[in-house]
Amino acid sequence: MHSSIREANLHALLSDDSEVRSHVGNLVEVYEGIRAQDVRGTRLAHMVDAVHLAGQEPHLVYDGMRLRKSNLPDFVLAPFVRFLNYKQQASTVDSNGRDNPPGTAIHPEAKFLDKFSLRGVQYSTVNCRMRNSHILFQNLQSDSCNGPSEPEPGQITHIFFHSGVSTAHTLTKPKPKPLHPDIYICVRPYLSLQTELTNMDQMYRRFGFAGGFLCRRELASPVIIYPSSIISHVAVTPLHIKGYPVLHILPMDRVRRRRHCLSP
């Protein structure tokens, strides 16, 4: 409480007193960045930034002034095409095992973001803020006929918008343009744990979401998801168990929505 009061007083002083601002100079910009940073599980960034960002969905907040145009790297473009094919239920595979979707045209140009706030919690790319890049997510492309796949831990590498998606279906029957463009997230999942460490993993999983679980330190190939597929942040702790370098994954934030996801 005392810390919040001091911060509020300092913010008022910086906002109202031009003489003070002239003395602190570039520190003001640094302070504004720190002030808007999320503390996991809070709505700080959402409340601070929402007043500056109009016309966006209430649960998804981003700074449109920080969008930058660039081409999608090949290692992001390929899973992006697979993701769109999955969403349209129109992917086919040629004899060489490569994606060969008929009538699909994807331009590599996109608009990139470093971070956004979802339901009051900030998520960032690994290059922007590493601790906010680790997530637990639902990979819809891994869903089977038996139901949704198990949630996976991963690391956010890219956040982008792409509006130049056209297919044979949309060319013959155009759909109305959505009010808000889709935001896409490129995630590299962490590889599953070695079978030799299954017993050690169960020691954590028996406590459910409070105990977390283990996985490898290596990252798998990228996948594309929507923000709605994010379950929570995760805290990542490097460990060495029986000579294997592993990670302990501890879900954070809104894990209560899906407590069953870590059942043993």
C-alpha positions, 0 to 999 in steps of 0.5 A, spaced: 500 500 500 505 504 501 509 503 495 502 504 491 501 511 494 509 513 493 508 511 486 501 515 485 505 521 488 511 520 484 506 520 477 502 526 479 509 530 480 512 528 474 505 529 470 504 536 473 510 539 475 514 541 468 520 543 472 521 537 475 520 533 468 526 538 465 531 535 471 529 528 470 529 528 463 530 521 459 528 518 466 521 519 465 520 515 459 524 509 463 519 510 469 513 510 464 515 503 461 516 500 468 510 503 471 506 499 465 509 493 466 505 487 468 506 484 475 504 477 473 496 476 475 495 483 476 491 488 471 496 493 471 498 494 464 491 493 462 488 499 466 494 503 464 494 502 457 487 501 456 486 509 456 491 510 450 488 505 446 481 506 443 477 501 438 480 495 441 477 489 444 476 490 452 480 483 453 486 484 448 490 491 449 496 493 444 499 499 442 498 500 435 503 506 434 509 500 435 507 496 430 512 495 425 512 492 418 517 486 416 517 480 412 515 473 416 521 469 416 521 462 413 521 458 419 515 462 421 511 463 414 511 455 414 507 454 420 503 460 419 501 456 412 499 450 416 495 454 421 491 457 416 490 450 412 488 447 419 483 453 420 480 452 413 480 445 413 483 445 406 490 442 407 493 437 403 499 434 403 503 432 396 507 426 395 513 429 398 510 430 405 510 438 403 504 442 405 500 444 398 494 447 399 490 449 393 488 456 392 492 459 398 496 465 397 500 468 403 504 474 402 510 474 407 509 481 409 506 482 416 506 487 422 509 485 428 508 487 435 513 486 441 508 485 447 500 485 448 496 484 454 490 479 454 485 479 460 490 484 464 496 480 463 502 482 459 505 477 454 512 478 450 516 476 445 523 472 448 527 478 445 522 483 448 522 481 455 524 473 456 520 472 463 513 474 459 515 470 453 514 463 457 507 460 457 502 454 457 498 454 451 493 449 448 495 447 441 489 446 437 493 443 431 494 437 436 487 436 438 485 428 436 478 425 435 479 423 443 478 430 445 483 436 446 491 435 447 494 436 453 497 443 454 504 445 452 509 449 455 513 454 450 516 460 448 513 466 444 518 468 439 513 472 434 507 476 435 504 479 428 498 481 424 497 479 417 491 481 413 493 479 406 490 472 407 486 469 401 483 462 399 479 460 393 473 460 397 474 467 399 475 469 392 469 466 390 465 468 396 468 474 399 467 475 407 466 481 410 472 484 413 472 483 421 472 489 425 479 487 429 484 484 425 487 477 427 493 477 432 497 471 431 503 468 436 509 464 434 510 459 439 516 454 440 514 448 445 519 445 449 520 438 448 517 432 452 521 429 458 525 423 457 522 417 459 528 415 464 525 421 468 518 419 468 518 417 475 521 424 477 516 428 473 510 424 477 513 427 483 511 434 481 505 432 477 501 429 483 500 436 486 497 438 480 498 445 478 501 447 484 507 442 483 508 443 476 512 438 471 518 437 468 520 438 460 526 438 456 530 445 455 530 444 448 525 447 443 521 444 438 519 447 431 514 453 431 507 453 431 502 458 430 496 460 435 491 465 437 491 469 444 485 465 446 489 459 446 494 461 452 492 458 458 497 462 463 504 464 464 509 459 467 515 460 471 521 456 468 527 453 473 533 450 470 535 443 473 539 437 473 536 431 474 540 424 473 545 428 469 539 430 464 538 438 463 531 439 464 526 445 466 521 445 471 515 448 469 510 452 474 504 455 471 502 461 474 496 467 473 489 464 471 491 456 472 484 455 476 480 455 469 484 449 467 486 445 473 485 438 470 490 440 465 496 438 470 492 432 473 497 426 473 
